Amino acid sequence: RVFVSSTYLDLKLEREAVAEAIDSIVVPGIKFESKGMENFFASNSCPLEYAKDVIDECDYYVLLIGARYGTIPDGSELSYTEQEYDYAMAKEIPVLAFIHTKPSKFHKKFLDKENKPLLDKFITKVEGNKKTLKYWEDNTKIASYVVGSLTYAINKDKSSSANKEIESTPPSKPGENGESVLSQTNNSSTPNLPSPKP
């Protein structure tokens, strides 16, 4: 499962494309499923707590940053998107972050001038977390960027798991893996016995 986190107004079409692309990924033995605000049901939980519960169920967290900082809930200084990101990082869920390089290219109705300093600060935080980021400008390519990054991450994780499994396998004992116990005995330092006299 992959949680897709972003602001909504400026990235609505991009979110739809990314979710559809994630759901269409084909990897043997793995079923992909995107998760995000569009999938939320009505709940007695507040939106942020609901999002945290969904993030807990996910294997990867995808962050899209566009032209807006996002809604800041009452009583908080951070947007929903930034708090979701902080939560995923704290839970050590693999994070794949994609940052738009020229938000000024978005339609002016999507520009969030009032919260621009907060957006810049958030981007600086993401860039400082020593994760490999993908910068993007062409909105039509973001879905392919996400799919490529997810596929790479999963293959890398599978390879790491296989190596750990090999490293944790105890050495075989005599007689295991088709090895002859007799052959080991013959190679030992057994003293030579005198041959019987005729």
N, C-alpha and C positions, 0 to 999 in steps of 0.2 A: 504494500500500500504506500502511496506517495501523497503527502500533504502538499497542496499548492497554496502558497501564501502570497498575497499582494494586496494593493489597493484595488478597488473595484471599478470606479468610474472611468479611469484612464486606461485600464487594462482589461476591460470586459471581453473584447474579442480575442485578445491574446490568451486570457485564461481559458476560454472555450477551446481554442486551438490546442493549447498545451494539454488540457484534460483529455480531449479526444485522442491526441497523439499518444499519451501515456496509456490509455485504455487499449490502444491498438498494438502496443509493443508485443512482439512474439519472441519469447525466450523459452526453450524446452524446460518444462517442469515448473515454470513460474507464471502465475496469473497476475497481471498488473491491474491496479485499480486506483484511480485518482480520487483524492478527497479534498474538499474545500468548503467554503461557506455556502456554495450552491447546493451541497448535499445535506446541510444541516436540517434536522427536523425541529418542530416546535418543542421547546423544553422549558422546564422550570429553572434551569441553570442560566446564569448570565452568559452572554456570548463568548467571553474570554475563557471561562471555565469549560464551556462546551468545546471550544476549540482545543483546549489542552487535553481533554479526554480523547478527542479524535487523534491528535498528534501522538498520544501515547500508544495508539494502535497502529501507527505507521512505521515503516522501515526507512523511509527517506523523507526529507523535508526540502521542498523546492521554494526558493524565494525569488520573486520577480519585483524589481524596483523600477518604477517608471517616472512619472512626472509629479506624483502626489505623495505626501507624507502619510495621509490617512486620518481616519477618525480617532480622536483622543477621548476615551471614555471618561465620564465624570469621576473626579477623585484621583486621576492619574496624570502624569506628565508625558507618558509615552503612548503612541498609537497602538491600536490592536495589532497591526502588522509587526511592529517592533517588539511588542511583548510576546507574540507568538514565536518570533525568531529567538528571543532571549530564552524562552522556555525550551525550544528544541535544542539549543546549544547546551543548556544546563543538563538536559536529559541525555546528552551525547548522541543524539540522533544524527546520522550523516546529513550534512547540509550542503545543498547545491545552490549557489547564489548567482543571479543574473542581473546585471546592473545596466540600465540604459545610459548610453554615453551622451545623448543630446536630447534631454527632456523638453528643450525649447521647441523641438519639432512637433510636439503634440499640439492639438488644437488649443487655442488660448482658454477655452472654457474648462479645460482639464488642468491648467497650470495652478499650482497651489502657492501663490506668492507669499501669503501670510505665514505659511509654515515652511518656507524654503530653508531657513536656518536649521530647523529640526530635521528636514530631509537630508541636508548636507551632513549633519552630525551622525545620522543613522548610517549613511553610506560610509563615512569614515570608520564607524564601528565595525561594519561588515568587512571592509577592506583590511582592518587591523587584526582580524581574527585568524590570520595565517591559513586561510582556506584558499584553494585555487578558484578564482572567480572567472566568470565569462561575461565580458562586456558586449553589449549588443546595440544595434542601431536600427536594423531593418526588422520591423515588426512582423513581417511575413516569415521570418526565419527562426523566430524564437522557439517555436514548437520543435523544430528539428534540432536546435541546440540542446534543448532539454532532453530529448530522446537520446541523442548521442552521449550526453553526459551521464544519464542514468544507466545506459547500456555499459559504458566503460566502467562506472562505479561498481555495478553488479558483477561483471566479469572479474574485476580486481578483487572484490570481496570473496568471490567463489574461489579464486586462486589462493588467496591468503588462508582461507578455511582449509583447503586441501593440504597446504603446506603445514599448517598447525597439526592437522590430523596425522600426517606422516611423522612429524617430530614427536608427537605424543605416543606413537606406537612403540611398545616395549620390544627390546631385541628378542629374537626367537630363541627358544631353548633347543638343545640337541634333540633331534627326532622330529622337529617341526619343519614345515615348509619342504617336506620330502628329503630332508637331510638325514643321512645314515648315521646312526649312533656308532656303528661298527667302524665307519670311515674315520670318525674322530678318535676312536680307540687306537686304530692302527697308526695314527699320526702322533700318538703320545710317546713319551720317553719310557717305554716298557723295556726292562733289561733283557738282553739276549740270553736265552736258556741253552745249555749245552745240548747238542743233538744226541739221541740215544745211540750207544755203540751197537754194532751188528752182532 
